[in-house]
Amino acid sequence: MASKDYYAVLGVERGASDEEIKRAYRRLARQHHPDANPGDPTAEERFKEIGEAYSVLSDPQRRAAYDQFGTADPSAGFGPGSGFGANFGSMGDIGDIFDAFFGGGVGQSSRRRSGPLRGSDVAVEVTLTLEEEMQGTEREIQLQRQESCSDCGGSGARAGTRPAACTRCQGTGQVRVSRQTAFGQFVTAHPCEVCRGTGRVITDPCPTCRGQGTVRRVRKVKVRIPAGVGEGARVRIAGEGEGGHAGGPNGDLYVIIHERAHPVFHRDGYDLHAEVTLGFGSLALGCEVEVNLLGSGKEKLKVPAGTQPGSALRIRGRGLPHLRGSGRGDLFYHVRLEVPARLSGEERELLRKWAHLRGEPVDDEPERGLFRKVKDAIR
């Protein structure tokens, strides 16, 4: 089992579709964003938890591992290569395994690093037009994030001082406890409750960060978004996430892409789709028409004789560029038939003759004018 139920965090069922997970994430991220809850001290942690759940459930490989093993790390299962076999390793390792059954944190290692810790990842959402997805773009994103305190170097201790070793765990960051079980005596390790697993205690905290080692700052980050990205894509910018603890490295920034609806074109993978409306004569006899391309420019579209309404005519290589590798998608124009609502007398007569040649039923009575209708009504 995992320490967190990611499905419960997002409020979705285990069999939820990718689209349901995406909708739930977007709704909760807006609701719990720290900027939208300035007076709520729990908003930031809740926002991070939502982002963590989405990062696992939106990735097919990580989600499959999580569903099978209760963790996003496939190596955590009790299968081959999991470490739960004939070679048990040290008593510290076996203690971690039995800790899940006989106490301690469920589904996570009870040992914690007492040194520098990597900062959390940050996710932001960006909405792009189809034109921007076609060409690629650059956006300047403003975000609030935790950064390593420059005054104390991330240690949390006042400049010129150093954190002292924790006397409870002797600086190891963990406390070992012996338990007598049906399998014999086992030793399990738990994070030290005094130093919270860091192995250090700050006796003279830094006045700038109040001993936290990080401070919250507003930063602007320029993000280059490559051509070909689409709805739900994630662009990773390494080292632009939350600052690390005790001098640890920053987390990463993930830019989640959303797509703004286009009035003419819609996207399907790397292909584009649009509509072209033509008359019966153009479809029956064939023609060549000029159509728009996404962004700018036009191109000739060949319509073969006998083209049926609903057909899709393809212009190769005029879709979006492939995100990875070379090549582009195609542009499809779907044909619609235009039926005239009004006809001149000559047009009506020609169509009537054509219909008779084809053996098609038509209304042979000519259209009557207002004067004729009144005269017929008087009779």
C-alpha positions in Angstrom: 0.0 0.0 0.0 1.0 3.6 -0.5 1.2 6.2 2.2 -1.3 8.3 0.2 -4.4 7.3 -1.8 -3.9 9.4 -4.9 -7.3 8.6 -6.2 -8.9 9.9 -3.0 -6.7 13.0 -3.1 -8.2 13.9 -6.5 -11.7 12.6 -5.6 -12.0 10.1 -8.4 -12.6 6.4 -8.7 -9.8 3.9 -9.4 -11.2 3.3 -12.8 -11.3 6.9 -13.7 -10.4 7.9 -17.3 -7.5 10.2 -18.1 -9.9 13.0 -18.9 -11.7 12.6 -15.6 -8.4 12.7 -13.7 -7.4 15.8 -15.7 -10.7 17.6 -15.0 -10.4 16.8 -11.2 -6.9 18.1 -11.1 -7.6 21.3 -12.8 -10.6 22.0 -10.5 -8.8 21.2 -7.3 -5.6 23.1 -8.4 -7.6 26.2 -9.0 -9.5 25.8 -5.7 -6.4 25.2 -3.5 -3.8 27.3 -5.2 -1.9 29.4 -2.5 -2.6 32.6 -4.4 -6.3 31.9 -4.2 -6.1 31.2 -0.4 -3.8 33.8 1.0 -4.9 33.3 4.6 -5.0 29.5 4.6 -1.7 28.0 5.9 -2.7 24.5 4.7 -3.3 25.6 1.1 0.2 25.2 -0.1 0.6 21.6 1.3 -2.8 20.7 -0.2 -1.7 22.2 -3.6 1.5 20.2 -3.5 -0.4 17.0 -2.6 -2.8 17.5 -5.6 0.1 18.0 -7.9 1.9 14.9 -6.7 -1.3 12.8 -7.2 -1.7 14.1 -10.7 1.9 13.6 -11.7 1.5 9.9 -10.8 -2.0 9.2 -12.2 -1.5 11.1 -15.4 1.5 9.0 -16.3 0.4 5.6 -17.7 3.6 3.8 -16.5 3.6 5.3 -13.0 -0.1 4.8 -12.6 0.2 1.1 -13.6 2.9 0.7 -11.0 0.9 2.5 -8.4 -2.2 0.4 -9.1 -0.2 -2.9 -8.9 2.2 -2.1 -6.0 0.7 0.8 -4.2 3.6 3.0 -5.2 4.7 4.9 -8.4 8.0 3.0 -8.3 7.7 -0.4 -10.0 10.7 -1.7 -8.1 8.8 -1.4 -4.9 6.7 -4.5 -5.5 7.3 -8.0 -4.1 8.3 -9.4 -7.4 11.7 -10.2 -9.1 14.3 -7.5 -8.3 12.2 -6.1 -5.4 14.7 -7.3 -2.7 12.2 -9.6 -1.0 13.8 -12.9 -1.8 16.5 -15.2 -0.7 19.1 -12.5 -0.2 17.6 -10.3 2.6 20.6 -8.0 3.0 21.2 -6.1 6.2 18.9 -6.1 9.2 18.2 -2.5 8.5 16.7 -3.4 5.1 14.6 -6.3 6.5 13.5 -4.0 9.3 12.1 -1.6 6.7 10.1 -4.3 5.1 8.7 -5.7 8.3 8.0 -2.2 9.5 5.1 -2.1 7.0 3.5 -5.0 8.9 4.5 -4.4 12.5 4.4 -0.6 12.8 5.8 2.6 11.5 4.8 4.4 8.4 2.9 2.3 5.9 4.3 1.9 2.4 7.4 4.2 2.9 10.9 3.6 4.1 11.3 4.6 7.7 14.8 5.8 7.1 15.3 9.4 6.0 18.2 11.2 4.8 19.8 13.5 7.3 21.7 15.5 4.7 20.4 17.9 2.0 16.9 17.2 0.6 15.7 18.0 -2.9 13.0 20.6 -3.2 9.5 19.8 -4.4 8.4 20.0 -8.0 6.0 22.8 -9.0 3.3 22.6 -11.7 1.7 25.6 -13.5 -0.9 25.6 -16.3 -0.6 27.5 -19.6 -3.2 27.9 -22.3 -1.9 28.1 -25.9 -3.6 28.8 -29.2 -3.3 26.3 -32.1 -1.0 28.8 -33.8 1.4 28.8 -30.8 1.3 25.0 -30.8 2.2 25.0 -34.5 5.1 27.4 -34.2 6.3 26.9 -30.6 6.4 29.9 -28.3 8.1 31.4 -25.2 6.2 32.4 -22.1 7.2 34.3 -19.0 5.7 32.6 -16.0 5.4 34.3 -12.6 5.3 31.9 -9.7 5.7 31.9 -5.9 8.2 29.3 -4.7 10.3 28.3 -1.7 14.0 29.2 -2.3 17.0 28.4 -0.3 17.7 31.2 2.2 20.8 33.1 1.1 21.6 34.4 4.6 22.0 31.0 6.1 22.8 29.0 3.0 19.7 26.8 3.6 20.9 25.5 6.9 18.3 27.3 8.9 20.9 28.4 11.5 22.0 31.9 12.1 25.0 33.0 10.0 28.2 32.0 11.9 26.5 29.1 13.7 25.8 25.5 12.8 23.0 23.1 13.7 23.9 20.8 16.5 23.6 17.0 16.4 20.3 15.7 17.8 20.8 14.1 21.1 17.7 11.9 20.7 18.9 10.0 17.6 22.7 10.9 18.0 22.6 12.7 14.6 21.4 9.7 12.6 17.9 11.1 12.0 16.3 7.8 13.0 15.4 5.9 16.1 15.6 2.1 16.1 13.1 0.1 18.0 13.2 -3.7 18.8 10.0 -5.7 18.5 9.3 -9.3 19.4 7.2 -10.9 16.7 6.1 -14.4 15.7 9.1 -14.5 13.4 11.5 -13.5 16.1 13.0 -10.2 17.1 13.2 -7.5 14.5 14.6 -4.0 14.6 12.6 -1.2 12.9 13.7 2.4 12.3 11.5 5.4 12.6 12.2 9.1 11.8 13.3 10.9 14.9 10.4 13.0 16.3 12.8 15.6 17.8 14.7 16.5 14.6 12.1 15.2 12.1 14.6 12.9 10.6 17.3 15.5 9.8 19.7 14.5 12.5 20.3 18.1 13.4 18.7 20.6 15.8 18.8 24.3 15.3 19.5 26.1 18.6 20.0 29.6 17.1 17.7 29.9 14.1 18.3 32.3 11.1 16.1 35.4 11.6 15.4 35.7 7.9 13.9 32.2 7.4 13.1 31.5 11.0 15.1 28.3 10.9 13.2 26.9 7.9 16.2 27.2 5.6 13.9 28.4 2.8 12.0 31.6 2.1 9.1 32.3 -0.3 9.8 34.6 -3.2 8.1 35.6 -6.4 10.1 34.7 -9.5 9.6 35.2 -13.3 10.8 32.2 -15.3 11.0 32.2 -19.1 9.8 29.0 -20.6 10.5 27.8 -24.1 7.5 25.7 -25.3 8.4 23.5 -28.3 6.3 23.3 -31.4 3.9 20.3 -31.5 2.9 20.2 -27.9 -0.8 19.6 -27.2 -3.5 19.4 -24.6 -2.2 17.7 -21.4 1.5 17.8 -22.4 4.0 18.6 -19.7 7.1 20.6 -20.3 9.8 20.1 -17.7 12.2 22.9 -16.7 14.9 21.4 -14.5 15.8 23.2 -11.3 13.1 25.8 -11.4 10.9 24.2 -8.7 10.9 24.7 -4.9 14.3 25.2 -3.2 15.9 22.3 -1.5 16.4 21.9 2.2 19.8 22.1 4.0 21.4 23.1 0.7 19.7 20.4 -1.4 19.0 20.9 -5.1 15.8 22.6 -6.4 12.9 20.6 -7.6 11.7 21.0 -11.2 9.0 23.1 -12.8 6.4 21.4 -14.9 4.3 23.5 -17.4 1.0 21.7 -18.1 -0.4 22.7 -21.6 -4.0 23.4 -22.3 -5.4 24.2 -25.7 -7.7 27.1 -26.6 -10.5 26.2 -29.1 -9.9 27.5 -32.6 -12.8 29.0 -34.7 -11.8 27.1 -37.9 -9.5 24.2 -37.2 -9.5 21.5 -34.6 -6.7 19.1 -33.7 -6.5 15.3 -33.6 -3.0 14.3 -32.6 -0.7 16.0 -35.1 -3.5 16.3 -37.8 -5.7 19.3 -38.3 -9.3 19.2 -39.5 -11.5 21.9 -41.0 -14.6 22.2 -43.3 -15.1 23.4 -46.9 -18.5 24.1 -48.3 -19.1 23.5 -52.1 -22.1 23.5 -54.4 -23.5 20.4 -56.2 -21.9 21.3 -59.5 -18.4 21.7 -58.0 -18.7 18.3 -56.4 -20.2 16.5 -59.4 -17.8 18.0 -62.0 -14.7 18.4 -59.8 -12.9 21.7 -59.1 -9.9 23.3 -57.5 -10.5 25.7 -54.6 -8.2 27.9 -52.4 -8.3 27.0 -48.7 -6.7 28.5 -45.6 -3.8 27.0 -43.8 -3.3 27.4 -40.0 -1.5 30.5 -39.1 -1.1 32.2 -42.5 -1.1 31.3 -46.2 -3.4 29.5 -48.5 -3.1 26.4 -50.7 -5.0 24.9 -53.7 -7.3 22.0 -52.8 -8.1 19.5 -55.6 -11.7 18.3 -55.4 -12.1 15.2 -57.7 -15.3 14.8 -59.8 -17.9 12.9 -58.0 -16.7 13.8 -54.5 -19.4 13.0 -51.9 -20.5 15.3 -49.1 -18.8 14.2 -45.9 -15.6 13.2 -47.7 -12.3 14.2 -46.2 -9.7 15.7 -48.6 -6.1 15.6 -47.4 -3.3 18.1 -47.8 -0.1 16.2 -46.7 2.4 17.8 -44.3 0.2 20.8 -43.4 -0.6 19.7 -39.9 1.4 20.2 -36.7 5.1 19.3 -36.4 5.9 16.1 -34.5 7.1 16.8 -31.0 9.8 14.2 -31.1 11.5 13.4 -34.4 10.9 14.9 -37.8 7.8 15.1 -39.9 4.4 16.8 -39.7 0.8 15.8 -39.5 -1.7 16.3 -42.3 -4.6 18.8 -42.9 -8.0 17.4 -43.7 -10.8 19.4 -45.2 -14.2 17.8 -44.7 -16.7 18.5 -47.6 -20.1 20.0 -47.0 -22.8 20.4 -49.7 -24.3 23.8 -50.1 -28.0 23.6 -51.3 -29.3 27.0 -52.6 -32.4 28.2 -50.9 -33.4 30.5 -53.8 -33.2 29.8 -57.5 -33.8 32.0 -60.5 -36.2 30.8 -63.2 -33.5 29.7 -65.5 -31.7 27.8 -62.7 -34.9 26.1 -61.7 -35.7 25.1 -65.3 -32.2 23.7 -65.8 -32.3 21.7 -62.6 -35.8 20.3 -63.5 -34.5 19.1 -66.9 -31.5 17.5 -65.2 -33.7 15.7 -62.7 -35.9 14.4 -65.5 -32.8 13.0 -67.3 -31.8 11.3 -64.1 -35.2 10.0 -63.4 -35.4 11.8 -60.0 -38.8 13.0 -58.7 -39.2 16.8 -58.5 -42.0 19.3 -58.0 -43.0 20.2 -61.6 -45.4 23.0 -60.5 -43.6 26.3 -61.1 -43.3 28.7 -58.2 -46.3 31.0 -58.2 -46.1 34.7 -57.5 -48.2 36.7 -55.0 -50.6 38.0 -57.8 -51.3 34.4 -59.0 -51.9 33.2 -55.5 -54.5 36.0 -54.8 -56.2 35.3 -58.2 -56.5 31.6 -57.4 -58.0 32.3 -54.0 -60.8 34.5 -55.5 -62.0 31.8 -57.8 
